[in-house]
């Protein structure tokens, strides 16, 4: 009898030890952060700083002990701005790499190509792209860090109205970002009232001269100001053509070109233009009382010291995305996908570089239009206006 009990006790102890060992191994497994980004190609000005940001902060978090006692592992692919590649890489991240959460999608096109698969698989996804369609209507598993193009349109048109500029000439790119920005600008102008889009021109991604479109706008009766909604090389070309034509109307660009890289491309032609952007470009202009100031200053100094290149608002989207992911995992207390998704959806008051995030079941972006600051190019640099 005693031997039977001993055998049973030994067997139980062995099973318990095996269970503890399995739990220990599981606890030691890295938390896998998946990402697909446009590191090369026409949108590399987005993907390159985004990847660099993810790499340096995953390293930093790991050096500080990781998350829930586990290291982070970044699994990333370069979609080169190609929506088909983005879809394939999202599939690989989900099915082969079995990542716990995805932080990526540099462009709206890449993001939206991956969304159906991500929704079906039930993997939390934080996009780094801007179009309102990404989170409106709300999709269960999809979140994003940049302000929407709708917010940009609201901020720009509000600034125009405050200057007495109510008749707007619009020129936009035909890609995903420009097309969505155009739609939102037209919609906001209609809803806002007291402001009218009197000209509506577009250009393709491979166009190298937009003087014809700008001439049409300039010749439109009553036009008082011009807005260009686009990203990449297009807005820099529009800005150069604008100056070459000697147009003296107040000029606005979208948040799609809010970087020092745009100033380098556009040169002195950008003088006087305005756009909405995060305070990352003008941290020294923020008052000490602004809760974003220490966050913005820390990211700027750490990024520039590590990579010896100027920081951009696009890298900041990745910074905010990674930190929101980490916060959600910590709140969930595990990498259980449903629990992490629920935690993400309930994050409140998270101060990031882009703004203060207040997520909810009806808002998977969590930012307001006033998280944008209006900047103006003065003497070749950015100046905080509002």
Secondary structure as GFF3:
##gff-version 3
##sequence-region A 1 386
A	DSSP	alpha_helix	2	28	.	.	.	ID=ss1
A	DSSP	beta_strand	31	37	.	.	.	ID=ss2
A	DSSP	alpha_helix	44	63	.	.	.	ID=ss3
A	DSSP	beta_strand	72	78	.	.	.	ID=ss4
A	DSSP	alpha_helix	83	95	.	.	.	ID=ss5
A	DSSP	beta_strand	101	104	.	.	.	ID=ss6
A	DSSP	alpha_helix	108	121	.	.	.	ID=ss7
A	DSSP	beta_strand	125	127	.	.	.	ID=ss8
A	DSSP	three_ten_helix	132	134	.	.	.	ID=ss9
A	DSSP	beta_strand	142	144	.	.	.	ID=ss10
A	DSSP	alpha_helix	149	162	.	.	.	ID=ss11
A	DSSP	beta_strand	167	173	.	.	.	ID=ss12
A	DSSP	alpha_helix	176	192	.	.	.	ID=ss13
A	DSSP	beta_strand	196	203	.	.	.	ID=ss14
A	DSSP	alpha_helix	211	218	.	.	.	ID=ss15
A	DSSP	beta_strand	225	229	.	.	.	ID=ss16
A	DSSP	alpha_helix	233	244	.	.	.	ID=ss17
A	DSSP	beta_strand	250	253	.	.	.	ID=ss18
A	DSSP	three_ten_helix	255	257	.	.	.	ID=ss19
A	DSSP	alpha_helix	260	266	.	.	.	ID=ss20
A	DSSP	three_ten_helix	267	270	.	.	.	ID=ss21
A	DSSP	beta_strand	274	277	.	.	.	ID=ss22
A	DSSP	three_ten_helix	279	285	.	.	.	ID=ss23
A	DSSP	alpha_helix	293	307	.	.	.	ID=ss24
A	DSSP	alpha_helix	313	332	.	.	.	ID=ss25
A	DSSP	alpha_helix	337	345	.	.	.	ID=ss26
A	DSSP	beta_strand	350	351	.	.	.	ID=ss27
A	DSSP	beta_strand	356	357	.	.	.	ID=ss28
A	DSSP	three_ten_helix	369	371	.	.	.	ID=ss29
A	DSSP	beta_strand	373	378	.	.	.	ID=ss30
A	DSSP	beta_strand	381	384	.	.	.	ID=ss31
###
